[in-house]
Amino acid sequence: MQAWKDYQSKNKDRFLDELLDLLRIPSVSADSKYKEDVKHCAEAVMEYMIKAGCDKAEVCPTAGHPIVYGEKIIDPKLPTILVYGHYDVQPADPLNLWTSGPFEPVIKDGKIYARGACDDKGQMFMHIKALEVMAKTNTLPCNVKIMIEGEEEVGSSNLGIFLENNKEKLKADIVLVSDTSMISMEHPSIESGLRGLAYMEVEVTGPNRDLHSGVYGGAVANPATILCQMIASMHDENNHITIPGFYDKVETMSDADRKALNTAPFDLDEYKKDLGIKEVWGEKGYTTLERTGIRPTLEVNGIWGGYTGEGAKTVLPGKASAKISMRLVPNQNSDEISELFANHFRKIAPDTVTVKVTAHHGGEAVVTPTDSPAYKAAAKAIQTTFGKDPIPTRGGGSIPIVALFEKTLGLKTVLLGFGLDNDNIHSPNEKYDVVNYYKGIETIPYFHKFFTESFGK
């Protein structure tokens, strides 16, 4: 609609400046030293909701970081879209790999560089700005509720409680999420599924203290060595995960569906060049698109033990630890997989060490129907602003709350993301293209329009 385009064009500089202000707030949910910054960010999000046109907005306390809720109800008889996003961000470490300050956003070559630029401040803020575009031009076609949490990066442990206690407040017809990516601006896509997650921490202990590696080396088991051996044993020669029972409930995709998945534009040579690798790696018998979309994985996210400071210290560490995540596919249950992992890890530990296994958080895989009115509305919105039909894809990441929306609120979710796979989310130099940010604000109102028009048909 012309009114939307005119309003966005007139205010696009302010829209960008406000996002940069939000990115300057270090809302790292995993680190307690940022607790006040997280709170400050929640308050800022609430203020932006009010300025955008919400009739009411509030910061809702939880046992952890707060949830921000706002709504614009124009007619209870009209459909209601519940927008979900998160304002918390990943830790910025390692800081020395950033080319600019992670919380000092800069725009270079048309890209915004900052922690949270894409995941998820830039993407969730598009919805607040899209609401403003519709509200200020008096063209909002339906009711809108917005829920932005502050614990997505640490497992959303308190959001489930919030959903359970606020079912009436959150009553809606569909959930709309922009925390995913598309293939490219030339090949827009919509993710029709996400993998689940089981996140573990393991600790291997040997002697009761760090030892001199010369005096004791060769006579006492080194926990770091043992840990590496145990982790290495969790993949066989075909990179198949060796945990007994791990694949028992894995959904097998049909040959036709696998063929369709692999028709998505993908340049393997460009993929390797972008990552700076000579060859890809993964489960034998599957393509890269399949390995990252429809197959489960086990990855080491961090490993430590002994001396890692500057210079040398010849020490045999008393303990070593690792953080391990497993991405799951439909029918796998995160609690069951966590238990299988824990039992297997304890079983393969030699008598020379003791082990401790801690399950941190998890979530279930989801598949969203591509024949629903909501998906079709999203596809039509993409077609309207990009000029081409979107390609359905499977996302390799996890948004555990999506399965909870369906379980607790009975709501399906549409994953209308505008990020790119090379946006370095969770990595140094995270970015978000300015054009993607603006294109999201342009596209989202059309989803509201087309979903409202299809409602009840």
C-alpha positions in Angstrom: 0.0 0.0 0.0 1.2 3.4 -0.9 0.5 4.8 2.6 2.9 2.2 4.1 5.6 3.0 1.6 5.3 6.7 2.1 5.5 6.5 6.0 8.4 4.1 5.9 10.3 6.2 3.4 9.7 9.4 5.5 10.9 7.7 8.8 13.5 5.2 7.6 16.4 7.1 9.1 14.7 7.2 12.5 13.9 3.5 12.2 17.5 2.8 11.7 18.8 5.1 14.4 16.4 3.6 17.0 17.6 0.1 16.1 21.2 1.2 16.6 20.3 2.6 20.0 18.8 -0.7 21.0 21.9 -2.6 19.8 24.1 -0.4 22.1 22.4 -2.0 25.2 24.5 -5.2 26.1 21.5 -7.4 27.0 23.5 -10.6 27.5 21.1 -13.0 29.3 23.7 -15.7 30.1 26.0 -13.4 32.1 24.7 -12.1 35.5 26.9 -9.0 35.3 24.6 -7.7 32.5 21.4 -8.2 34.6 20.7 -4.4 34.8 21.4 -4.0 31.1 18.9 -6.7 30.3 16.3 -4.9 32.4 17.2 -1.6 30.7 16.7 -3.2 27.3 13.3 -4.6 28.3 12.2 -1.1 29.4 13.4 0.4 26.1 11.5 -2.2 24.1 8.3 -1.4 26.1 8.8 2.4 25.3 9.2 1.6 21.6 6.0 -0.5 21.7 4.0 2.4 23.2 5.5 4.9 20.6 4.6 2.5 17.8 0.9 2.6 18.8 0.3 -0.1 21.3 -2.7 0.6 23.5 -0.8 -0.8 26.4 2.6 -2.3 27.1 4.3 -3.6 30.2 7.4 -5.2 31.5 6.4 -8.5 33.1 8.8 -9.8 35.8 9.7 -13.5 35.8 12.0 -15.6 38.0 14.7 -14.6 35.6 14.8 -11.9 33.0 11.6 -10.0 32.2 9.2 -10.4 29.3 7.8 -7.4 27.4 4.2 -7.5 26.3 2.2 -5.0 24.3 -1.0 -5.1 22.3 -3.1 -3.1 19.9 -6.7 -4.3 19.8 -8.9 -2.6 17.2 -11.8 -5.1 17.1 -12.2 -8.3 19.1 -14.1 -9.8 16.2 -11.0 -9.5 13.9 -8.2 -12.1 13.9 -5.3 -11.6 16.3 -1.6 -12.1 15.4 0.8 -12.8 18.3 4.3 -11.6 17.4 7.2 -13.3 19.3 10.8 -12.3 19.5 13.6 -11.8 22.0 15.7 -8.9 23.1 18.5 -10.8 24.8 21.7 -11.6 22.9 24.5 -14.1 23.0 27.8 -13.2 24.8 30.2 -11.3 22.6 33.3 -13.5 23.3 35.9 -13.8 21.9 36.1 -10.0 21.8 39.5 -9.9 20.1 37.9 -11.3 16.9 35.5 -8.4 16.5 36.5 -5.7 14.0 34.4 -3.2 16.0 32.9 -3.1 19.4 30.1 -5.7 19.7 27.9 -3.1 21.4 29.1 -0.1 19.4 27.1 -0.7 16.2 28.7 0.5 12.9 27.3 0.4 9.4 29.8 -0.7 6.8 29.1 -1.7 3.2 25.4 -1.5 3.9 25.5 -3.9 6.9 24.9 -3.3 10.6 27.7 -4.9 12.7 26.8 -5.5 16.3 25.8 -8.3 18.7 22.1 -8.9 18.2 21.9 -7.1 14.9 20.2 -10.1 13.3 19.6 -12.4 16.3 17.2 -11.1 17.2 17.0 -7.3 17.9 17.0 -6.3 14.3 14.4 -8.9 13.3 12.0 -8.4 16.3 12.3 -4.6 15.9 11.0 -4.9 12.4 7.7 -6.0 13.9 7.5 -3.0 16.2 8.2 -0.7 13.3 5.8 -2.5 11.0 3.1 -2.0 13.7 4.0 1.7 13.8 3.6 1.9 10.0 0.1 0.4 10.1 -1.0 2.2 13.3 0.1 5.7 12.3 -1.5 5.4 8.8 -4.7 4.0 10.3 -4.4 0.9 8.1 -4.0 -1.9 10.8 -6.2 -4.7 9.5 -6.3 -6.9 12.6 -5.4 -7.1 16.3 -1.7 -7.4 17.2 -0.1 -8.7 20.4 3.6 -8.6 20.8 5.6 -10.7 23.3 9.4 -10.1 23.5 11.3 -12.2 25.9 14.8 -11.9 27.5 15.8 -15.5 28.0 15.7 -17.1 24.5 19.5 -17.4 24.4 19.5 -19.3 27.7 16.6 -21.7 27.0 13.4 -19.7 27.7 13.0 -21.4 31.0 10.5 -18.9 32.4 8.5 -18.3 29.2 6.6 -21.6 29.5 5.4 -20.5 33.0 4.4 -17.1 31.5 2.4 -18.8 28.8 0.6 -21.1 31.2 -0.3 -18.2 33.5 -1.4 -15.9 30.7 -3.4 -18.0 28.2 -6.3 -15.5 28.0 -3.9 -12.5 27.6 -2.0 -14.3 24.8 -5.1 -15.6 23.0 -4.6 -15.3 19.3 -5.0 -17.0 15.9 -1.4 -17.4 14.8 2.1 -16.7 16.1 4.5 -14.8 13.8 8.2 -15.1 14.4 11.2 -13.4 12.7 14.2 -15.2 14.2 15.2 -17.2 11.1 16.9 -16.7 7.8 16.2 -16.9 4.1 18.4 -18.3 1.3 19.2 -14.9 -0.1 17.6 -11.7 -1.2 17.6 -13.1 -4.8 16.1 -16.3 -3.6 13.7 -15.5 -0.7 12.5 -18.4 1.4 10.4 -19.3 4.4 11.5 -21.9 6.9 8.8 -24.6 7.3 10.6 -26.4 10.1 13.1 -26.1 12.9 15.3 -28.7 14.7 15.0 -29.3 18.4 17.8 -29.0 21.0 19.3 -30.9 23.9 22.1 -28.9 25.6 24.5 -30.7 28.0 27.6 -30.0 30.1 30.0 -32.7 31.1 32.9 -32.7 33.6 35.6 -35.3 33.8 37.6 -35.5 37.0 40.9 -37.4 37.6 43.3 -36.6 40.4 42.2 -34.4 43.3 44.3 -31.4 42.1 46.3 -30.2 39.1 49.6 -32.1 38.9 53.1 -31.6 37.5 53.0 -33.2 34.1 56.6 -34.4 34.4 56.3 -36.0 37.8 52.9 -37.6 37.2 52.5 -37.7 33.5 52.2 -41.2 32.1 51.1 -42.6 35.4 47.9 -40.7 36.1 45.1 -40.4 33.5 44.8 -36.9 32.1 41.1 -35.8 32.3 41.5 -33.6 29.2 42.8 -36.5 27.2 40.1 -38.8 28.4 37.4 -36.2 27.7 38.7 -35.8 24.1 38.7 -39.6 23.6 35.1 -39.9 24.9 33.8 -37.1 22.7 35.6 -38.5 19.7 34.0 -41.9 20.2 30.5 -40.4 19.8 30.9 -40.4 16.0 31.9 -43.4 14.0 33.8 -43.5 10.7 30.7 -42.4 8.8 30.1 -39.5 11.3 27.1 -41.3 12.6 26.3 -40.6 16.3 27.1 -43.7 18.4 24.8 -43.1 21.4 22.6 -46.3 21.6 19.0 -45.4 20.7 19.8 -41.9 19.4 18.2 -42.6 16.0 15.3 -44.8 17.1 12.6 -42.1 16.6 14.2 -40.1 13.9 11.7 -39.3 11.1 12.8 -40.6 7.8 12.1 -38.2 5.0 10.8 -39.6 1.7 13.0 -39.6 -1.4 10.6 -37.2 -3.0 10.8 -34.8 -0.1 14.6 -35.1 0.0 14.7 -34.3 -3.7 12.5 -31.2 -3.2 14.7 -30.0 -0.3 17.8 -30.2 -2.5 16.3 -28.1 -5.3 16.9 -25.0 -3.2 19.6 -22.8 -4.7 22.9 -23.9 -3.1 26.5 -23.5 -4.3 28.8 -25.8 -2.4 32.0 -24.2 -3.7 30.7 -20.8 -2.5 29.7 -22.3 0.8 33.2 -23.6 1.4 34.8 -20.4 0.2 32.7 -18.3 2.6 33.7 -20.5 5.5 37.3 -20.8 4.5 37.3 -24.6 4.5 38.6 -27.1 1.9 35.9 -29.6 2.4 32.6 -30.1 4.2 32.0 -32.7 6.9 29.0 -34.7 8.1 26.9 -37.8 8.2 27.7 -40.1 5.2 24.9 -40.4 2.6 23.4 -36.9 3.1 23.9 -33.6 1.4 24.9 -30.4 3.2 21.3 -29.1 3.0 20.1 -32.4 4.5 22.7 -32.4 7.2 21.8 -29.0 8.3 18.0 -29.3 8.0 16.6 -32.8 8.5 19.3 -34.8 10.3 20.2 -34.7 14.0 23.7 -33.7 15.1 26.0 -33.7 18.1 28.5 -30.8 18.4 31.0 -29.6 21.0 30.3 -26.0 21.8 33.2 -25.4 24.1 35.9 -27.4 25.8 38.3 -26.5 28.6 40.7 -27.8 31.3 44.2 -27.2 32.6 46.2 -24.1 31.7 45.1 -21.9 28.8 46.8 -18.6 29.7 49.8 -17.0 28.1 53.1 -18.8 28.0 53.7 -22.3 29.3 52.7 -24.2 32.4 53.4 -27.9 32.4 50.3 -29.2 34.2 48.2 -32.3 34.2 44.7 -30.9 34.9 42.6 -32.3 37.7 39.5 -31.9 35.6 38.3 -31.0 32.1 34.9 -30.0 30.9 32.9 -29.5 27.7 29.5 -28.1 26.6 27.8 -30.2 24.0 24.6 -29.5 22.0 22.5 -32.0 20.0 20.1 -30.7 17.3 17.1 -32.9 17.0 14.5 -33.7 14.4 10.8 -34.5 14.5 9.8 -37.3 16.9 13.0 -37.1 18.9 12.3 -35.8 22.5 14.8 -33.6 24.1 14.4 -35.1 27.6 14.8 -38.6 26.2 17.9 -37.7 24.2 19.4 -35.9 27.2 18.9 -39.1 29.3 20.4 -41.3 26.5 23.4 -39.0 26.3 24.0 -38.9 30.1 23.7 -42.7 30.4 26.1 -43.3 27.5 28.6 -40.8 28.7 28.8 -42.3 32.1 29.0 -45.8 30.6 32.0 -45.1 28.4 34.0 -43.4 31.1 37.0 -45.4 32.2 37.7 -46.2 35.8 40.6 -43.8 35.8 38.1 -40.8 36.0 34.7 -39.8 37.4 32.2 -37.9 35.4 29.4 -35.5 36.0 26.7 -34.7 33.4 24.3 -31.8 33.6 21.4 -31.1 31.3 20.9 -27.4 30.7 18.0 -26.8 28.4 16.2 -28.2 25.4 13.3 -28.0 23.1 11.4 -29.9 20.5 11.6 -29.9 16.7 8.7 -28.4 14.8 7.3 -28.6 11.3 4.9 -25.9 10.1 2.3 -26.8 7.4 3.0 -25.1 4.0 -0.7 -25.4 3.0 -2.1 -23.4 5.9 -3.8 -19.9 5.3 -1.1 -18.4 7.5 1.8 -19.8 5.5 0.1 -18.9 2.3 -0.3 -15.3 3.6 3.4 -15.2 4.4 4.3 -16.5 0.9 2.0 -13.9 -0.7 3.6 -11.2 1.4 7.0 -12.2 0.2 5.8 -12.4 -3.4 4.4 -8.9 -3.1 7.6 -7.2 -1.9 10.2 -9.4 -3.5 8.4 -10.1 -6.8 8.9 -13.8 -6.6 7.5 -16.8 -4.7 9.5 -17.9 -1.6 11.1 -21.3 -1.4 10.1 -23.5 1.6 13.2 -24.7 3.5 14.1 -26.5 6.8 16.0 -24.5 9.4 18.9 -26.0 11.1 18.6 -23.9 14.3 16.2 -24.2 17.2 13.5 -22.0 18.7 12.2 -24.2 21.6 9.3 -21.9 22.3 7.6 -22.7 19.0 6.7 -26.2 20.1 5.5 -24.8 23.4 3.2 -22.3 21.6 1.4 -25.2 20.1 1.4 -27.3 23.2 0.3 -24.5 25.7 -1.6 -22.1 23.5 -2.7 -24.4 20.7 -1.2 -22.0 18.1 0.7 -22.7 14.9 3.7 -20.5 14.0 4.8 -18.8 10.8 8.6 -18.3 10.6 9.0 -15.2 8.5 12.7 -14.5 8.8 14.8 -12.0 6.9 18.3 -12.9 8.1 21.0 -14.6 6.1 23.0 -17.7 7.0 26.3 -15.7 6.7 25.1 -13.1 9.3 27.5 -14.5 11.9 24.8 -15.0 14.5 26.4 -16.3 17.8 29.8 -15.4 16.3 32.1 -12.4 16.2 31.1 -9.6 13.8 27.4 -10.4 13.7 25.7 -8.4 11.0 22.4 -7.6 9.5 22.0 -5.9 6.1 20.2 -2.6 6.2 18.2 -3.6 3.1 17.0 -6.7 4.9 15.9 -4.7 7.9 13.9 -2.3 5.7 12.5 -5.1 3.5 11.2 -6.9 6.6 9.4 -3.7 7.7 7.9 -3.4 4.2 6.8 -7.1 4.1 5.3 -7.7 7.5 2.3 -5.4 7.1 1.3 -7.4 4.0 1.3 -10.6 6.1 -1.2 -8.9 8.4 -3.3 -7.8 5.5 -3.3 -11.2 3.7 -3.8 -13.2 6.8 -6.8 -11.1 7.8 -8.3 -11.5 4.3 -8.0 -15.2 4.4 -9.2 -15.6 8.0 -12.3 -17.9 8.2 -12.1 -19.0 4.6 
